[in-house]
Amino acid sequence: MDREFLTDLFADFGPITIRKMFSGYGISADGINFALSLRAGLFLRADEVTIPDFEAEGSKPFQYSTRAKTVVVNSYWELPARLFDDSAELAQWARAALAAAQRAKVKKRPKNKVAKKPIAKKHSAKKSVRRVGKAKRAHG
């Protein structure tokens, strides 16, 4: 799928940004990535709210194989094929995917950095030796 095809496909959804990613494109709106167009197909962001809709359509999550195993990416699911011919319904699915991506972003709030305790200054070995030397000279 090329950029022009994707722009036309999501026309009823609204303005999108398409960026080169992996073997295809990342598709975003309002700075949030909600879809992937890869050699394997077109995938929308999904979560516990939207996955049942994908399952009902017979869609599968995105997956790829490494030398050791097959990795399943449950956060992106294949766009049901029938939606390529129904731009109005595709726009609804795209809005749901954007909402899923927004929910995921909220869940990933940055962790608070643990405040580091100030480190007590240690005297250098030279200073300690000087002090001991001064003390010995003073007493004796």
C-alpha positions in Angstrom: 0.0 0.0 0.0 1.4 3.3 -1.0 0.9 6.7 0.7 -1.7 7.9 -1.8 -3.8 4.7 -1.3 -3.6 5.1 2.5 -4.6 8.8 2.3 -7.6 7.9 0.2 -8.5 5.0 2.4 -8.6 7.2 5.6 -10.2 10.2 3.8 -13.5 9.8 5.8 -11.6 9.5 9.0 -9.9 12.9 8.7 -6.3 14.1 8.3 -3.6 11.6 8.9 0.2 11.6 9.0 2.0 8.8 7.3 5.6 8.0 8.3 8.0 5.4 7.0 8.3 2.6 9.6 9.8 -0.9 9.4 8.7 -2.5 6.1 5.8 0.0 5.6 4.2 3.0 7.3 3.0 4.2 10.6 -0.3 6.1 10.4 -1.1 8.7 13.1 -3.6 11.4 13.9 -3.0 14.2 16.4 0.5 12.8 16.9 -0.7 9.4 18.1 0.1 6.3 16.0 -3.1 4.2 15.6 -2.4 2.0 12.5 0.4 0.2 10.7 0.6 -0.5 7.0 3.1 -3.4 6.5 3.8 -6.0 4.0 1.6 -8.3 6.0 -1.4 -6.0 5.7 -3.1 -3.1 7.5 -3.3 -3.2 11.2 -5.2 -1.0 13.7 -4.4 -0.3 17.3 -6.5 -2.4 19.6 -7.0 -3.0 23.3 -9.4 -4.9 25.7 -12.3 -2.6 24.6 -11.9 -3.2 20.8 -10.3 -6.7 20.5 -13.7 -8.4 20.7 -14.8 -6.5 17.5 -11.7 -7.8 15.7 -12.3 -11.3 16.9 -15.9 -11.2 15.8 -14.7 -10.3 12.3 -12.2 -13.2 12.3 -9.2 -10.9 12.4 -5.9 -11.9 13.9 -3.3 -9.9 15.8 -0.1 -8.8 14.0 2.7 -11.3 14.3 6.1 -11.8 12.9 8.7 -14.6 13.1 12.2 -14.4 14.4 14.7 -17.3 14.1 13.7 -18.6 17.5 9.9 -17.9 17.7 6.8 -16.2 16.4 6.0 -13.0 18.2 2.4 -11.9 18.5 1.7 -8.2 18.9 -1.7 -8.1 20.6 -1.9 -4.3 20.4 -2.4 -4.2 16.6 -5.0 -6.3 14.8 -5.6 -6.9 11.1 -8.2 -4.6 9.5 -11.2 -6.7 8.4 -11.0 -7.0 4.6 -14.6 -5.9 4.0 -13.7 -2.4 5.4 -11.5 -1.6 2.4 -14.8 -1.2 0.5 -16.7 0.7 3.2 -14.8 4.0 3.9 -17.5 5.3 6.4 -17.3 2.2 8.6 -13.5 2.1 8.2 -13.5 5.6 9.6 -15.4 4.4 12.7 -12.9 1.6 13.2 -10.1 4.1 12.8 -11.6 6.4 15.4 -11.9 3.3 17.8 -8.2 2.5 17.1 -7.2 6.1 17.8 -9.1 5.9 21.1 -7.4 2.6 22.0 -4.0 4.3 21.3 -5.0 7.2 23.5 -5.9 4.9 26.3 -2.6 3.1 26.0 -0.8 6.4 26.1 -2.5 7.3 29.4 -1.6 3.9 30.9 2.1 4.5 30.0 2.5 7.7 32.0 6.1 8.3 32.8 7.3 6.9 36.1 8.2 9.4 38.8 11.9 9.6 39.1 13.1 8.5 42.5 14.8 11.4 44.2 18.4 10.6 44.8 19.6 11.2 48.4 22.5 13.6 48.5 25.8 11.8 49.0 27.7 12.8 52.1 31.0 14.2 51.2 33.8 11.9 52.1 37.1 13.3 53.1 39.9 12.4 50.7 42.6 10.1 52.0 45.1 13.0 51.6 43.1 15.2 53.9 42.8 12.5 56.5 46.5 11.9 56.5 47.2 15.6 56.9 44.8 15.8 59.8 46.4 12.8 61.5 49.9 14.4 60.9 48.8 17.7 62.3 47.3 16.0 65.4 50.5 14.1 66.1 52.7 17.2 65.7 50.4 19.1 68.0 50.6 16.5 70.8 53.9 15.4 70.5 
